[in-house]
Amino acid sequence: MSPSRNKPSMADEHAVLADRVFDGHAWYAEAAVLIRDGRIVGLRSWGEVPPDWPQMRLQAGAFLAPGFIDLQVNGGGGILLNDQPTPDGMRAIARAHRHFGTTACLPTLITDTREQVRTAIATARSIGGRDGVLGLHLEGPFISPRRPGVHRPDRIAKPGARDLEELCELAGAGRSLVTLAPECVPAGFVRTLTSSGVRISIGHSEAPAAAVMQAVADGATGVTHLFNAMPPLSARDPGIIGAALAERRLTAGLIVDGIHVDPVSVRAAFAAKGPDRIALVTDAMPTVGTSLDRFELVGRTIKLADGRLTTEEGTLAGAHLDMASAVRNAVRLAQLPLEDALRAASLTPARFLGLDNERGALIPGARADLVALTQELKVVATWLDGSTDDVKSDKGSTH
């Protein structure tokens, strides 16, 4: 169903009260979030709310947390970014995921033509940082042909000088991200991009640990969907996984849908890195928030069955996953503490993007981007800049 946009009765000051509030760091009982002009003033006990402020009290048992931030969103609401790399396409994807508690995201373009890449960069430069769209995630095309996943092999490429110049334009596109294989780009490529302000994540790669560490020295800070589209960890060949688990400077994205990564591996990753260096991501496709059971992905039909998206050959093709479901799965399947799952869905990705002073935590001065969840971790409502998307039910939830 479509959420209704409900403005507070006083646009400048109001309070949201809940039995519990998680501010990104700790829990508070019978607490209120005070909001003024779309920003958080602070947390107070119920009795400390100014008497002249309009109040919204959540249903019994529901709690408030920082809005979720998704670093990898290919689509949602029937829209695939590769098909619609436009402002309206990006906004529609962000809106679709808002049903599930995601208040900010990086729409993600998987390996495509240079023309689509340029269009997506131009779009992100025009709207990055607004309407829940933080920027752009380019996943490819400079990845390893040996680890393509669902990316079309004929569009995987080696970068040239013009590519480097165009990618540097992402520095003006909000907080943007490029996933690449460090062994497939020339020396100095990663350093040039990171020096320009573009974040680099390692993925779809067979880079040995030494190449990963060189990329880190050159400024790379992320690993894209840890465990997937990369060689397994072994005793004498740690590779990307070993380097990611050992290196504190790397934040690793993790698809917790019960399909891409075994729950034991999820627990192992959190045990090694902690929730401050693991970011829950959805790798979501257009089926999220819809009744679609198939769609076209760069010329190939992708089918949804039993929660799994695959090509006709059986290759996984992104995920039918939303962030609220990822949080539930982290708690129920991987048996993680709720606060660790919430932090990995909000504060950690905010910190990775350098936005933790204004997103990912309910602290004074931060944007009033909130999610309310029931004890069963179902989304009740989301707030974007202090305004409410009243969800009431997440029947479209994917897991």
C-alpha positions in Angstrom: 0.0 0.0 0.0 1.1 3.6 -0.5 2.1 5.4 2.6 0.5 8.8 3.4 2.7 11.8 4.1 1.6 13.3 7.4 3.1 16.6 8.3 3.2 17.4 12.1 0.6 19.8 13.3 3.3 22.3 14.0 6.0 22.1 11.4 8.7 23.5 13.6 8.5 21.6 16.9 7.0 18.2 17.9 7.9 15.1 19.9 7.7 11.3 19.2 7.2 9.2 22.3 8.0 5.4 22.6 8.3 2.8 25.3 12.0 2.4 24.2 14.3 4.5 22.0 17.6 3.3 20.6 19.7 6.3 19.7 22.4 4.4 17.8 24.5 3.8 20.9 22.2 2.9 23.8 18.7 2.2 24.8 16.4 4.6 26.7 13.1 3.6 28.4 9.9 5.7 28.2 11.8 8.3 26.1 10.8 11.0 23.6 12.7 12.3 20.5 12.3 16.1 20.3 12.2 17.4 16.7 12.5 21.0 15.5 12.6 22.0 11.8 13.4 18.5 10.7 16.4 18.2 13.1 16.7 16.4 16.4 16.9 18.6 19.5 17.5 15.7 21.9 16.1 12.8 23.8 14.0 13.4 27.0 12.0 11.3 29.4 8.2 11.5 28.8 7.8 13.9 31.7 10.4 16.3 30.2 8.6 17.0 26.9 7.7 20.7 26.7 3.9 20.8 27.4 3.2 23.0 24.4 4.9 20.7 21.9 2.5 18.4 19.8 3.1 14.8 20.7 2.9 11.5 18.8 2.9 8.4 21.1 3.7 5.1 19.5 1.7 2.0 20.3 2.6 -0.1 23.3 5.7 -2.2 22.7 6.9 -0.3 19.7 10.4 1.4 19.7 12.2 4.1 17.8 15.6 3.8 16.1 17.6 5.8 13.6 16.4 5.4 10.0 18.1 2.7 8.1 20.8 3.5 5.5 21.3 1.2 2.6 24.6 1.3 0.6 23.5 -1.0 -2.2 20.0 -0.7 -3.7 19.6 -1.8 -7.3 15.9 -1.2 -7.4 12.6 -1.4 -5.7 8.9 -0.6 -6.2 9.1 -2.1 -9.7 12.0 0.2 -10.7 15.5 -1.0 -11.7 18.1 1.8 -11.7 19.8 0.4 -14.8 16.5 0.9 -16.7 15.7 4.3 -15.2 18.9 6.2 -14.1 16.9 9.4 -13.8 16.0 11.6 -10.9 12.5 10.2 -10.9 13.9 6.6 -11.0 16.2 7.3 -8.0 13.5 9.0 -6.0 11.0 6.1 -6.7 13.5 3.5 -5.5 14.2 5.5 -2.3 10.4 5.9 -1.7 9.8 2.2 -2.2 12.4 1.3 0.5 11.1 3.9 2.9 8.2 1.5 3.6 10.7 -0.7 5.2 12.5 1.8 7.4 15.2 3.0 4.9 15.4 6.7 5.1 18.6 7.1 3.0 20.2 5.0 0.3 22.7 4.7 -2.5 20.8 3.7 -5.7 23.1 1.2 -7.4 24.0 0.8 -11.1 25.4 -2.6 -11.9 27.8 -3.0 -14.8 26.3 -1.3 -17.9 27.3 0.8 -20.9 29.5 3.8 -20.6 26.4 5.9 -21.6 24.3 4.6 -18.7 27.2 5.2 -16.3 27.5 8.8 -17.5 23.7 9.3 -17.2 23.6 7.9 -13.7 26.5 10.1 -12.6 24.8 13.2 -14.0 21.6 12.2 -12.2 23.3 11.7 -8.9 25.1 15.1 -9.2 21.7 16.7 -9.7 19.9 15.2 -6.7 22.5 13.5 -4.5 21.9 14.3 -0.9 18.1 15.0 -1.3 14.9 13.0 -1.1 16.6 10.1 0.7 19.1 9.7 -2.2 22.6 10.1 -0.8 24.5 9.6 -4.0 25.3 6.8 -6.4 26.9 3.4 -6.1 28.5 2.2 -9.3 29.0 -1.5 -9.0 31.3 -2.1 -12.0 32.1 -2.1 -14.8 35.7 -2.3 -13.7 35.4 -5.7 -12.0 37.0 -9.1 -12.6 35.5 -11.2 -15.5 36.4 -14.2 -13.3 33.9 -13.1 -10.6 31.0 -11.5 -12.6 28.1 -12.7 -10.6 25.0 -11.6 -12.6 26.9 -8.8 -14.3 27.0 -9.1 -18.1 30.5 -10.3 -19.0 30.4 -8.3 -22.3 30.1 -5.1 -20.4 32.8 -5.6 -17.9 35.7 -3.3 -18.9 39.2 -2.1 -18.3 39.3 1.6 -17.4 40.9 4.2 -19.6 41.9 7.8 -18.9 38.5 9.2 -19.8 36.8 6.7 -17.4 39.0 8.0 -14.5 38.1 11.6 -15.3 34.4 10.8 -15.4 34.4 8.7 -12.2 36.1 11.6 -10.4 32.9 13.6 -11.1 31.2 11.4 -8.5 32.9 13.6 -5.9 30.2 16.1 -6.7 27.4 13.6 -6.5 26.6 13.5 -2.8 28.4 10.6 -1.0 29.1 8.2 -3.8 30.8 4.8 -4.0 32.5 2.7 -6.7 32.9 -1.0 -6.4 35.9 -2.3 -8.4 38.4 -5.1 -8.6 41.8 -3.7 -7.6 43.7 -6.2 -9.7 41.8 -5.0 -12.8 42.6 -1.3 -12.6 46.0 0.4 -13.2 48.4 1.5 -10.5 47.3 4.8 -9.0 43.6 4.4 -10.2 42.3 3.9 -6.7 44.4 6.6 -5.2 43.3 9.1 -7.8 39.6 8.4 -7.1 39.9 8.4 -3.3 41.9 11.6 -3.4 39.1 13.3 -5.4 36.6 12.3 -2.7 35.1 9.1 -4.2 34.8 6.1 -1.9 36.1 2.8 -3.1 34.8 -0.6 -2.2 36.4 -3.9 -3.3 34.2 -6.5 -4.9 33.6 -8.9 -7.8 37.3 -9.5 -7.5 40.0 -12.2 -7.0 42.5 -9.8 -5.5 45.1 -11.4 -3.2 45.3 -10.0 0.3 48.4 -8.0 -0.7 46.5 -6.3 -3.5 43.6 -5.5 -1.1 46.0 -4.0 1.4 47.6 -1.9 -1.3 44.1 -0.6 -2.2 43.5 0.2 1.4 46.8 2.1 1.5 45.5 4.0 -1.5 42.3 4.9 0.3 39.8 2.1 -0.3 37.5 1.8 2.7 34.9 -0.8 1.7 34.2 -4.4 0.7 31.1 -5.1 -1.3 28.8 -8.0 -0.2 31.4 -9.8 1.8 31.7 -13.6 1.0 29.9 -13.1 -2.4 31.6 -12.8 -5.8 35.1 -13.4 -4.2 37.2 -16.5 -3.5 36.8 -18.3 -0.2 39.1 -17.7 2.8 41.8 -20.4 3.1 44.8 -20.9 5.5 47.5 -19.7 3.1 45.5 -17.5 0.8 43.4 -15.1 2.9 42.3 -13.1 -0.1 39.6 -10.4 0.2 37.7 -12.1 3.0 40.7 -12.6 5.2 41.9 -9.0 4.6 38.4 -7.7 5.2 38.0 -9.5 8.5 41.5 -8.5 9.7 41.6 -4.8 8.5 39.8 -2.3 10.7 40.0 0.4 8.0 37.6 -1.7 5.9 33.8 -1.6 6.3 32.2 -4.7 4.8 28.7 -4.8 3.4 26.7 -8.0 4.2 23.5 -9.4 2.5 21.6 -11.1 5.4 18.8 -12.7 3.6 19.5 -16.3 4.6 20.4 -17.1 1.0 23.6 -15.2 0.1 25.5 -15.9 3.4 25.0 -18.7 5.9 24.0 -17.4 9.3 27.1 -18.9 10.9 29.2 -16.9 8.5 27.2 -13.8 9.4 28.0 -14.4 13.0 31.7 -14.9 12.2 31.9 -11.6 10.3 30.3 -9.7 13.2 32.6 -11.5 15.7 35.7 -10.5 13.7 34.7 -6.9 12.9 31.9 -5.9 15.2 28.8 -4.0 14.3 30.9 -0.9 13.8 32.5 -2.3 10.6 29.7 -4.4 9.2 27.0 -2.6 7.2 23.8 -4.5 6.4 22.9 -4.0 2.7 20.0 -5.3 0.7 21.4 -5.6 -2.9 17.7 -5.1 -3.6 16.0 -5.6 -6.9 12.7 -4.2 -8.4 10.6 -6.9 -6.8 10.9 -5.4 -3.3 7.7 -3.7 -2.3 5.7 -5.3 -5.2 4.0 -8.5 -6.2 6.4 -9.0 -9.2 7.8 -12.5 -9.6 10.1 -11.6 -12.6 11.9 -8.7 -14.3 14.4 -8.0 -17.0 18.0 -7.3 -16.0 20.2 -5.9 -18.8 18.6 -8.3 -21.3 18.1 -11.3 -19.0 15.0 -12.6 -17.3 15.3 -12.8 -13.5 12.7 -14.9 -11.7 11.7 -14.9 -8.0 10.9 -18.1 -6.3 11.0 -18.9 -2.6 12.6 -15.6 -1.8 15.5 -16.2 -4.3 16.2 -14.2 -7.4 18.0 -16.1 -10.1 18.8 -16.2 -13.8 17.6 -19.1 -15.9 21.0 -20.7 -15.2 20.5 -20.4 -11.5 22.9 -17.5 -10.8 21.8 -15.3 -7.9 20.7 -11.9 -9.2 20.6 -9.5 -6.3 18.2 -10.0 -3.5 14.5 -9.8 -2.7 15.3 -8.1 0.6 14.5 -4.9 2.5 16.4 -3.5 5.4 13.8 -4.3 8.1 13.9 -7.9 7.0 17.7 -7.8 7.0 17.6 -6.6 10.7 15.1 -9.3 11.6 17.3 -12.0 9.9 20.4 -10.7 11.7 18.6 -11.2 15.0 16.6 -14.4 14.3 18.8 -16.3 11.9 22.3 -15.1 12.9 21.3 -14.7 16.6 22.9 -11.2 16.9 21.9 -8.7 19.6 19.2 -6.3 18.3 21.4 -3.3 19.0 24.2 -4.7 16.8 21.8 -5.3 14.0 20.3 -1.8 14.3 23.8 -0.2 14.4 24.8 -2.2 11.3 21.8 -0.9 9.5 22.2 2.8 10.4 25.2 4.2 12.2 27.8 2.0 10.5 26.8 2.9 7.0 26.5 6.6 8.0 30.0 6.5 9.4 31.3 4.8 6.3 29.9 7.7 4.2 31.2 10.3 6.6 27.7 11.3 7.6 27.5 10.1 11.2 27.3 13.7 12.5 23.8 14.0 10.9 22.5 10.5 10.1 22.5 7.1 11.8 22.2 8.3 15.4 19.5 10.2 17.3 21.8 13.0 18.5 21.3 16.8 18.7 21.6 18.4 15.3 21.1 15.2 13.3 18.4 14.9 10.7 15.2 13.6 12.2 15.2 10.4 10.1 13.6 7.7 12.3 12.0 4.3 12.1 9.4 2.8 14.5 9.3 -1.0 14.8 7.2 -3.4 16.8 8.6 -6.0 19.1 8.4 -8.4 16.1 10.6 -5.9 14.2 7.8 -4.9 11.8 7.9 -1.4 10.5 5.2 0.9 12.0 6.3 4.2 10.5 9.3 6.1 9.2 10.2 9.8 9.5 12.2 11.7 6.9 13.4 15.1 8.1 10.8 14.9 10.9 7.8 14.1 8.6 6.1 10.8 8.8 5.4 8.0 6.3 2.8 6.0 8.3 3.3 2.4 7.2 1.0 0.7 9.7 1.7 -2.7 8.1 4.6 -4.1 6.1 2.7 -6.8 4.2 5.1 -6.2 1.4 8.1 -7.2 3.5 10.3 -9.7 1.8 11.3 -12.0 4.6 
